[in-house]
């Protein structure tokens, strides 16, 4: 279809429903010479939810405009973002994301043969990419990296260094994927970004719909009764068109994908009606001509039509198993911690589970009740230094240990040694 459109028609498809368009002249120039190359990346963290239909609708627009579209499953980014995805689950989550996103695209009629799918670690672990990460780190200030990361990385009181690397990797990805533009990212060279980065939550806060907050979002595999339950609880104040996740879903998902929105109601309340533009829906809801219950019922019906093909695909035993292994039930993990032998046997021991950190010894003193033990205070980048008891008295003097860098194993259960609790195990010290 893209070959039949003029450059101006392609530009309209590419830029419609976007919050920001940067470098429009560059887009026009590229379109006058060849098709635009675009990529959309998603970190494989929590389960994708219905808000993912927003970028899917834009991907459909790009394909209609003849763009060459690459979808990046950013598995390494998922690990760097405050370890949202454990290293041992990265591959499984990439597989889950690929299957569920392909199912989403199929449910809205997007041809998969026009898309290129790639996994981040397929090129991000290469020698060339790694060297470029080092080169980039020598040119970007901590302030700029932190500012850029604030848009894409989970913010915590004591951020990890990985969060500073994250935005730089996004910039490099654009170069290594050989594309003209990154869709929905924070790269300063990007040409355009998503109209609404996130759909509002279904709750009262107006925050984004989040994979980590179960009641704030509708999962792509939620049963029909779960969809009804979550929509019933969703904040949808009569006449409120500003902070309304249900209304936003109609605007950013249903109209771009379906082109219309229908509500069914008793004739005495106005009868059934089909809307062909969102402005009319918004106007009538703002004037309280559409009841919140009728709006929710219309969204429920339309959403289930989108989700039915995805649910059906994931009825297969293979995909059910993939879903359960990529996102283990947290209650089973708790069972293992309480001594459930069956679960414990299945809990594979892998090196990535060890929390090994480099810290600095900020104080050393003799143990009050043991001549062979030191008490060290070691700074590992947390709010307070950790207290560590070690048997180094016979090997290293207090003076030599002071201010030395050491390697600690930090996720062992604290142990009391001669009445003092040791909060980590000291593995080795710098020479």
Buried (B, 14 or more C-beta within 10 A) or exposed (E): EBEEBEBEBBBEBBBEBBEEBBBEEBBBEBBEEEBBBBBBBBBBBBBBBBBBBBBBBBBBBBBBBBBBBBBBBBBBBBBBBBBBBBBEBBBBBBBBBBBBBBBBBBBBEBEEEBBEBBBBBEBBEEEEBEEBBEEBEEEBEEEBBBEBBEEBBEEEEEBBEBBBBBBBBBBBBBEBBEBBBBBBBBBEBBBBBBBBBBBBBBBEEEEBBBBEBEEBBBBBBBEEEEBBBBBEEBBBEEEBBEBBBBBBBBBBBBBBBBEEBBBEBEEEEBEEBEBEEBEEBBBBBBEEBBBBBBBBBBBBBBBBEBBEBBBEBBEEEEBEEBBEEBBEEEEBEEBBEEEBEEBEEEBEEEEEEEEEBEBBBEBBEEBEEBEEBBBBBBEBEBEEBBBBBBEBBEEBEBEEBBEBEBBBEBEEEEEEBEEBEBBBBBEEBEE
